[in-house]
Amino acid sequence: MNAVGRVERKLLALVALFYLSLMLLIGAIWGSQASLSSGRDVQELYRSLYGLSSLLSTLQDAEIGQRGYLLTGDKQYLAPYERAIAQLDDHLASLVENPKLHPYKADIEAIARLSQLKRSELAQTIVVRREQGQSAAQGMLNGDAGKRYMDEMRVRIGNIERGVGESLGEQKADLQWRSDLALWGGGGGALLMLGLLTLLFVDLRRDLNERAELLQRLAFESQHDSLTRVPNRRAFNEMLDQALALARRGERQVALLYLDLDGFKPVNDRHGHAAGDAMLKAVVGKWQGLMREGEVLARLGGDEFAVIAAGDADAVERLAQRLIDALDAPLLAQYPDVRVGVSVGLARYAEHGEDRRRLIAAADTAMYRAKEAGKHCFAWPEARQPALAAV
């Protein structure tokens, strides 16, 4: 009888442990699936925020084209304005139809209404400029209606960003709760399944860490060049727009240096792309050591770079000369005979341009003047003569 009782108790214990282990396994899988679902929700929320940012960026592009036309009367400035206006309806439709933004319906509707008002304000000033002249159009701008629309949109977008932040916090708390339940819910059965549970827990934590790192990396890579880790063209455009806004208010001087490497293509052709990438990193390393407070080095693509700086013409020329001189020494230890130079185009606000596109175009033109003058030198767009580097 005692033997039968022990067998029965062991069978009962085995069945109990089996069900406890099964509950642990189900709980762990449930927690993992919740993690994946939460990750998708996080990614969708970030895409929604990016859509809001794109709407503002599109309106700013339209405004840049409008201001260029109002200031000059040149119809070529209407091309970027018209392209931006053509994209607005798609941006608005994607925001209104986005299910992740339904909790913020009032703010989304306000943003849609304000963007339409801003578009109308842009169109009206263009019509007035065309029919009544620059003074009448400037009078409309002085009313600051367009600025109020943009400021209100930023407030509304800020409301949504705060709401999204709270939602992400709630998802994190929910995910933490599920993880804890998956870890501790089995109680005594956890001792039996310790190895399996540990593996599942480690895997879950790794997924969470990888997802967090991925989100951080995506945020960084959206603004930085993947090879050299300096700001990319998108970040450069935003920083130059900000610098020009300060310059218009008289708070700082702004100069642009457009840099194009001389002799870089043969490095790739003769030694391979790995050597070319190493050369680009070495060049950026040299130049970053020369950057001072308030100066920004960005990679625009390929072997083209740009620097946003401040100061008078002499200070800008001294900076350009330092950038040129930095490439006089060998950059790659394994290829001591391989050298590259740099041609630098210089432009200053507002002497060579009052907006981003004009300033970049002026600096680009100056860079080609430096190329024509013999390379490895700097040049201004028009009046100033190219200055050859001391080799």
Secondary structure, 3 states (H helix, E strand, C coil): CHHHHHHHHHHHHHHHHHHHHHHHHHHHHHHHHHHHHHHHHHHHHHHHHHHHHHHHHHHHHHHHHHHHHHHHCCHHHHHHHHHHHHHHHHHHHHHHCCHHHHHHHHHHHHHHHHHHHHHHHHHHHHHHHHHHCHHHHHHHHHCCHHHHHHHHHHHHHHHHHHHHHHHHHHHHHHHHHHHHHHHHCCCCHHHHCHHHHHHHHHHHHHHHHHHHHHHHHHHHHCCECCCCCCECHHHHHHHHHHHHHHHHCCCCCCEEEEEEEECCHHHHHHHCHHHHHHHHHHHHHHHHCCCCCCCEEEEEECCEEEEEECCCHHHHHHHHHHHHHCCCCCCCCCCCCCCCEEEEEEEECCCCCCCHHHHHHHHHHHHHHHHHCCCCEEECCCCCCCEECCC
